[in-house]
Amino acid sequence: MVAVLMVVLASGPVMARAQAIETSAREALLLDVGTGTVLLDKNATVPMPPSSMSKLMTTYMVFEQLKAGRLSLDNVFSVSENAWREGGAASGGSTMFLEPNSNVRLEDLLRGIIVQSGNDACIVVAENLAGSEEAFAEAMNRRAAEIGLTDSTFENSTGLPHPDHLMTARDLATLANRIITDFPEYYPYYSEKEFTYNGITQHNRNPLLYKNVGADGLKTGHTSIAGYGLTASAERNGRRLILVLNGLDSTRARTEEAERLISWGFRTFETVTMFKPGDTVTEAEVWMGETETVPLVLPEGLTVTIPRNARRAMTVTARYEGPVPAPVTQGDRVATLVIEAPGMEDMAFPLHAGTNVDRMGLFNRMFTALKYLVLGLALPDALNGGGDQADGQGARVDGPPPLRSPA
């Protein structure tokens, strides 16, 4: 028998899809970090020129060395003629205004990269850490693959145009999350609004830092090929969103679109804890077990991000092929929890046995089998090769769990 143990949380009218929002960005991704839920996806896996947003990988490489103790913020790096010529005042691009043949503290270089978007600072870091920018880019590629940037290729440390220097919006969001999570001691640099070096004060180009949206990073980008882009993050009431935009046609469009989408993400969606770790979601019937049922649990609990107006129409269903034949071992995957609601894609999570269930003794097994024969009952599908234990439909049991705000 294929069974469905269904919990109806509430009922209500069918509503329009909450995620239906347009954006003028060529590529866009809006991610709820806590649950990994993608709230907006437009060409998020299409490789694109990331311009200065790829400087996030340059700083990631430095942060790793700092955290490992192989570098200190007080280390002094030398500025080569090449760094000045390719990325300094002579280049005409974004620069920290480093002087050739000078020495600079690493902490100043980091602020020059993060706040001022200095190409010269990036090249100085690359040359001092790897000997050349080319060698540093090779190291960036190796590390990028290791941390899950599956569609990124780096040819330089700056993000200056190169036909093979590409990232995706999804990879940029992954990288931003890694910086926030892995380096909380260095992430505050991204919220600094200005930095003065060599007597020149420059302001952070991240427009969301000047808006009341909870923004605390990360990095803008712009080239004539890429258009205007932004990788940003904001936090409100313990909930963090990451936004990646690219391909916009002006700084004004970047500012307006970034503020609109971040505000929409916080306003339209909410994060709720449905089950705490170890909570019994429901119970599944057991065939020839010492107990008639086994509790189904989510060992790590379940927190989801949903449209605010979807909660009233949400249903939660535990699907399994049952009865489940004994013995059952605690931790076995027994069923699949499926969450459905208007305005969101179905979500599925594995349910595990919460306890061990031993087989009943020989006499009881014989008695149960005889009862089925005498009454002419069909044996459970699970005993006849009836299919996947985690995919099915059938009987229904009610019992609504509470929805909780995250702890």
C-alpha positions in Angstrom: 0.0 0.0 0.0 1.3 3.5 -0.9 0.5 5.8 2.0 0.4 9.6 2.5 0.3 11.0 6.0 -0.9 14.5 5.4 -0.9 17.4 7.8 -3.1 20.3 6.7 -1.7 23.3 8.3 -4.5 25.6 7.2 -6.8 26.4 4.4 -7.4 29.4 2.3 -7.9 30.8 -1.2 -5.5 30.0 -4.1 -3.2 33.0 -4.6 -1.1 34.4 -7.4 2.6 33.3 -7.5 4.4 35.5 -5.1 7.7 35.3 -6.9 6.3 36.9 -10.0 8.5 39.9 -10.2 10.4 41.4 -13.2 13.8 42.9 -13.2 15.7 45.1 -15.7 19.0 43.4 -14.8 20.4 41.0 -17.4 21.3 38.6 -14.7 19.9 38.4 -11.2 19.8 36.2 -8.2 18.2 36.8 -4.8 19.0 34.2 -2.1 17.7 33.7 1.4 20.9 32.6 3.1 19.4 30.9 6.1 17.4 28.3 4.2 19.2 28.5 0.8 15.9 29.4 -0.9 16.2 31.2 -4.2 13.7 34.0 -4.3 14.5 35.3 -7.7 16.5 33.8 -10.6 17.2 35.4 -13.9 20.0 33.8 -16.0 21.7 33.1 -12.7 23.8 30.2 -14.1 24.8 32.0 -17.3 28.5 32.9 -17.3 29.0 36.7 -17.5 31.7 39.3 -17.2 31.7 40.1 -13.5 33.9 43.2 -13.6 35.0 44.4 -10.2 32.6 42.0 -8.4 35.3 39.3 -9.0 37.5 41.2 -6.6 35.6 39.3 -4.0 37.7 36.3 -4.9 40.9 38.3 -4.6 40.0 39.4 -1.0 38.8 35.8 -0.2 42.3 34.6 -1.1 43.8 37.2 1.3 41.4 36.5 4.1 42.3 32.8 4.0 46.0 33.6 4.4 45.2 35.9 7.3 43.0 33.5 9.1 45.6 30.7 8.7 48.2 33.0 10.3 50.4 33.1 7.2 49.8 36.8 6.7 49.3 39.8 9.1 47.4 43.0 8.4 50.6 44.7 9.2 52.6 43.0 6.5 54.0 45.5 4.0 53.8 44.9 0.2 55.7 46.7 -2.5 54.1 48.5 -5.4 55.6 47.6 -8.7 55.8 49.8 -11.8 53.5 47.3 -13.5 50.8 47.6 -10.7 51.0 51.4 -11.0 50.8 51.4 -14.8 48.1 48.7 -15.2 45.9 49.7 -12.2 47.1 53.0 -10.8 46.4 56.6 -11.7 48.0 56.1 -15.1 45.5 53.5 -16.1 42.3 55.6 -16.0 40.4 52.9 -14.1 39.3 52.6 -10.5 42.4 53.0 -8.4 43.7 53.4 -4.9 46.3 56.0 -6.1 49.3 54.0 -5.0 52.7 55.4 -5.8 55.1 53.3 -7.8 58.0 51.8 -5.8 56.2 52.6 -2.5 55.4 50.2 0.3 51.8 49.7 1.7 50.3 47.9 4.6 48.1 44.9 3.7 45.2 46.3 5.7 45.3 49.5 3.6 45.4 47.4 0.5 42.3 45.5 1.6 40.4 48.7 2.2 41.7 50.0 -1.2 40.2 46.9 -2.9 37.0 46.7 -0.9 36.1 50.4 -0.4 37.9 52.1 -3.3 37.8 49.2 -5.8 41.5 49.8 -6.6 42.8 47.8 -9.5 46.3 48.8 -8.4 45.8 47.3 -4.9 44.6 44.0 -6.5 47.7 43.7 -8.6 50.0 44.5 -5.7 48.4 41.8 -3.7 48.6 39.3 -6.6 52.3 40.0 -7.3 53.4 39.9 -3.7 51.5 36.7 -2.9 52.1 34.7 -6.1 54.9 36.4 -7.9 52.7 37.6 -10.8 49.1 38.3 -11.5 48.9 35.3 -13.9 50.1 32.9 -11.1 47.7 34.5 -8.7 44.8 33.9 -11.2 45.8 30.3 -11.5 45.6 30.0 -7.7 42.2 31.7 -7.7 40.9 29.2 -10.2 42.1 26.2 -8.1 40.6 27.6 -4.9 37.3 28.6 -6.6 36.8 25.0 -7.8 37.4 23.8 -4.2 34.8 26.1 -2.6 32.1 25.3 -5.1 32.4 28.1 -7.7 31.6 25.7 -10.5 31.2 28.2 -13.4 33.9 30.7 -12.7 37.1 31.3 -14.6 39.6 34.0 -13.4 42.2 35.6 -15.7 43.3 38.4 -13.4 42.9 39.8 -9.9 40.9 42.9 -10.9 38.0 42.0 -13.0 39.2 44.1 -15.9 37.8 42.8 -19.2 39.1 39.5 -20.6 37.0 37.2 -22.8 37.6 34.2 -20.5 37.2 36.1 -17.2 33.7 34.9 -16.3 31.5 34.2 -13.3 27.8 33.4 -12.8 25.4 35.2 -10.5 25.0 32.0 -8.6 28.8 31.7 -8.1 29.0 35.3 -6.9 26.3 34.6 -4.3 28.1 31.5 -3.2 31.3 33.4 -2.8 29.6 36.3 -1.0 28.1 33.8 1.5 31.5 32.1 2.0 33.1 35.5 2.8 30.3 36.4 5.3 30.4 32.9 6.9 34.1 32.1 6.8 35.5 35.5 7.8 33.2 37.3 10.2 36.3 39.1 11.6 37.1 40.7 8.2 33.6 41.0 6.7 33.0 44.5 8.4 35.5 46.0 5.9 32.7 45.7 3.3 30.4 48.0 5.3 32.9 50.9 5.5 31.6 53.9 3.5 34.8 55.7 2.8 38.6 55.3 2.9 41.4 57.9 2.6 44.8 57.0 1.2 47.5 59.2 -0.2 45.4 62.2 0.8 42.5 61.1 -1.4 39.1 60.1 0.1 36.9 57.8 -1.9 33.5 56.6 -1.0 32.2 53.0 -1.2 30.2 52.6 -4.4 27.7 50.1 -2.9 24.5 52.1 -3.0 22.6 49.9 -0.5 25.0 51.0 2.3 23.3 54.4 2.1 19.8 53.1 2.2 17.8 51.9 5.2 17.6 48.3 4.1 20.1 46.6 6.5 22.9 46.3 4.0 26.4 45.6 5.2 28.3 44.7 2.0 29.7 43.7 -0.6 30.9 44.9 -4.0 29.9 46.8 -7.1 31.2 46.3 -10.6 31.1 48.1 -14.0 32.7 47.9 -17.4 31.3 48.8 -20.8 30.9 45.1 -21.6 29.4 44.0 -18.3 27.2 46.9 -17.6 26.6 48.0 -14.0 26.5 45.2 -11.4 26.3 44.6 -7.7 26.8 41.8 -5.2 25.1 42.9 -2.0 23.9 41.5 1.3 21.5 42.8 3.9 20.3 41.5 7.2 17.1 42.2 9.1 16.0 40.6 12.4 18.5 37.8 11.9 17.5 37.0 8.4 20.1 37.6 5.6 19.6 38.0 1.9 22.2 38.1 -0.8 21.5 39.9 -4.1 23.5 39.7 -7.3 22.6 42.0 -10.2 24.5 42.6 -13.5 23.9 44.1 -16.9 22.2 47.3 -15.8 22.6 50.5 -17.9 23.4 53.1 -15.2 24.4 53.7 -11.6 20.9 55.0 -11.0 19.3 51.8 -12.4 21.6 49.7 -10.2 20.7 51.7 -7.1 16.9 51.6 -7.7 16.8 48.0 -8.7 19.0 46.8 -5.9 16.9 48.6 -3.2 13.6 47.5 -4.8 14.6 43.8 -4.9 16.1 43.6 -1.5 13.1 45.3 0.0 10.8 43.0 -1.9 12.6 40.0 -0.6 12.3 41.0 3.0 8.7 42.2 2.6 7.2 39.3 0.5 8.9 36.3 2.2 9.2 35.0 5.7 11.3 32.3 7.3 9.5 29.9 9.6 10.6 26.9 11.7 8.2 24.1 11.1 9.9 21.3 13.0 12.7 21.5 15.6 15.5 18.9 15.5 14.2 15.5 16.5 10.5 16.5 16.4 8.1 13.7 15.4 6.5 14.8 12.2 4.1 11.9 12.0 4.2 8.1 12.3 4.4 5.4 9.7 2.7 2.0 10.0 5.1 -1.0 10.4 4.6 -4.5 9.1 5.3 -7.3 11.6 7.1 -5.1 14.0 7.3 -5.1 17.8 5.4 -1.8 17.6 2.7 -1.0 15.1 4.2 2.4 14.1 7.6 4.1 13.9 8.0 7.9 14.4 9.2 9.9 11.4 11.6 12.7 12.3 13.8 15.4 10.7 17.1 15.0 12.7 18.2 18.5 11.9 14.7 20.1 12.1 13.2 22.1 9.2 13.2 25.8 8.6 11.8 27.1 5.3 11.4 30.4 3.5 7.9 30.9 2.1 5.8 33.7 0.6 4.0 35.4 3.5 0.6 35.0 1.9 1.2 31.3 1.2 1.0 30.0 4.8 -2.8 29.8 4.9 -2.9 27.4 2.0 0.2 25.3 2.8 0.0 21.5 3.1 2.7 19.2 4.4 2.6 15.6 3.3 4.7 12.6 4.5 4.8 10.1 1.6 6.1 6.6 1.9 5.5 3.0 0.7 3.9 1.2 3.5 3.5 -0.5 5.8 7.2 -0.4 6.4 8.6 -3.9 6.9 10.3 -4.6 10.2 13.1 -4.5 11.3 13.5 -0.7 11.1 16.8 0.9 12.2 16.8 4.4 13.7 18.1 6.8 11.1 16.8 4.8 8.1 15.2 7.0 5.4 11.5 5.9 5.5 9.6 8.7 3.8 9.7 12.0 2.1 8.2 15.2 3.5 6.6 17.3 0.7 5.6 21.0 1.2 3.2 22.5 -1.2 1.6 26.0 -1.4 0.5 28.5 -4.0 3.3 30.8 -5.1 6.2 28.4 -4.4 7.8 25.3 -6.0 7.2 22.1 -4.1 9.9 21.3 -1.5 10.9 17.8 -0.5 12.9 16.6 2.5 13.9 13.1 3.7 12.2 11.7 6.8 14.0 9.2 9.0 13.0 6.6 11.5 13.1 8.1 15.0 13.5 4.7 16.8 14.5 1.1 16.2 11.6 -1.3 15.6 12.5 -5.0 15.9 10.6 -7.8 14.1 7.9 -9.5 16.2 8.5 -13.0 17.3 8.0 -16.1 15.0 4.6 -17.0 16.6 3.2 -13.5 16.2 4.5 -13.3 12.6 2.8 -16.6 11.8 -0.4 -15.4 13.4 -0.4 -12.1 11.5 0.3 -13.9 8.1 -2.5 -16.4 8.9 -4.9 -13.5 9.7 -4.2 -12.0 6.2 -4.8 -15.3 4.5 -8.1 -16.0 6.4 -9.4 -12.5 5.8 -8.3 -12.5 2.2 -6.3 -9.3 2.7 -3.6 -8.2 0.2 0.0 -8.2 1.4 1.6 -4.8 1.6 3.2 -3.5 -1.6 6.5 -3.0 0.3 6.7 -6.8 0.6 6.0 -7.4 -3.1 8.6 -5.1 -4.7 6.1 -2.3 -4.5 8.5 0.5 -5.2 10.4 3.4 -3.6 9.6 3.9 0.1 9.7 7.6 -0.3 7.3 8.3 -3.1 3.6 7.7 -3.1 0.0 8.8 -2.4 -2.9 7.3 -0.5 -4.3 7.5 3.0 -4.5 10.7 5.0 -4.0 11.5 8.7 -4.6 15.0 10.1 -2.5 16.6 12.9 -1.2 20.1 12.4 2.2 21.0 13.7 2.8 24.6 14.8 4.8 27.0 12.6 7.4 28.7 14.7 9.5 31.8 14.3 13.2 30.9 14.0 15.0 30.7 17.4 
